[in-house]
Amino acid sequence: MAEEQRGVGADYVTVEIYDQTYHLSGQDAPHIRELAARVDAKMRAVAAQGRTVDSLRVAVLAALNLADELSLVGSADARLGHARAVSLRGLLDEVLDDERKTGS
């Protein structure tokens, strides 16, 4: 599902989420692949419920589900939950910026 590419001074990981390819930069490629697989699985689970076919809506519903899971974990360790949320928000911002630039 993902492959690692090395550029000059940066590490890139190519992942596929809900039949879309994303090229993400990061230092922990296995972790990024794990996150991508989790998001892909959650989006597919949401889509399987048959309520919507719009990928943006599927992504938002999947994000809400993941945020709910994170809040349950976060109540046990709020600092870890917050750090993960910040990390995920950064990855999401990067993907959305790329999509805005490419118009996809």
C-alpha positions in Angstrom: 0.0 0.0 0.0 2.9 2.4 0.6 6.4 2.9 -0.7 9.2 5.0 0.7 11.0 7.5 -1.5 14.1 9.4 -0.5 14.7 12.9 -1.9 17.4 15.4 -1.1 17.1 16.1 2.6 13.5 14.8 2.9 11.8 11.5 3.4 8.6 10.8 1.4 6.1 8.1 1.8 3.5 7.3 -0.8 0.3 6.0 0.6 -3.1 5.2 -0.9 -6.2 6.2 1.1 -9.7 5.5 -0.3 -8.3 4.9 -3.8 -6.3 8.2 -3.8 -2.5 8.4 -3.8 -0.8 10.8 -1.4 2.9 11.7 -1.2 3.6 12.6 2.4 6.8 13.8 4.0 7.8 12.6 7.4 10.5 10.9 9.4 8.6 7.8 10.6 7.5 6.0 7.4 6.1 3.0 9.2 3.9 5.2 11.4 2.7 7.2 8.5 1.8 4.0 6.6 0.0 2.7 9.7 -2.0 5.9 10.0 -2.9 5.9 6.3 -4.1 2.3 6.6 -6.2 3.2 9.6 -7.8 6.2 7.8 -8.4 4.0 4.7 -10.1 1.3 6.8 -12.3 3.8 8.6 -13.3 5.5 5.3 -14.2 2.1 3.8 -16.2 1.2 6.9 -18.1 4.5 6.7 -18.7 4.0 2.9 -19.9 0.4 3.4 -22.8 1.7 5.5 -24.1 3.1 2.2 -25.1 6.5 3.5 -23.0 8.6 1.1 -20.8 8.1 -2.0 -19.2 11.6 -1.9 -15.6 11.0 -0.8 -15.4 14.3 1.0 -18.4 13.4 3.2 -16.9 9.9 3.7 -13.7 11.6 4.8 -15.5 13.9 7.3 -17.5 11.1 8.8 -14.4 8.9 9.1 -12.6 11.9 10.7 -15.4 12.2 13.2 -15.3 8.5 14.0 -11.5 8.7 14.5 -11.8 11.8 16.6 -14.3 10.0 18.8 -11.9 7.1 19.3 -9.1 9.5 20.0 -11.2 11.4 22.6 -11.8 8.1 24.4 -8.1 7.3 24.4 -7.3 10.9 25.2 -9.3 10.8 28.4 -6.9 8.2 29.7 -3.8 10.2 28.6 -4.8 13.7 27.5 -1.3 14.8 26.6 -0.7 11.8 24.3 -4.1 12.3 22.7 -3.5 16.0 22.1 -0.1 15.4 20.6 -1.5 12.8 18.2 -4.4 15.1 17.3 -1.9 17.9 16.5 0.2 15.4 14.4 -2.9 14.2 12.5 -4.1 17.7 11.9 -0.8 18.6 10.4 -0.9 15.7 8.0 -4.5 16.5 7.1 -3.6 20.2 6.4 -0.7 19.0 4.2 -3.0 16.8 2.1 -5.7 19.4 1.8 -3.1 22.0 0.8 -1.8 19.7 -1.9 -5.3 19.0 -3.2 -6.1 22.7 -3.3 -2.9 23.3 -5.3 -3.6 20.5 -7.8 -7.4 21.0 -7.9 -8.1 17.3 -7.2 
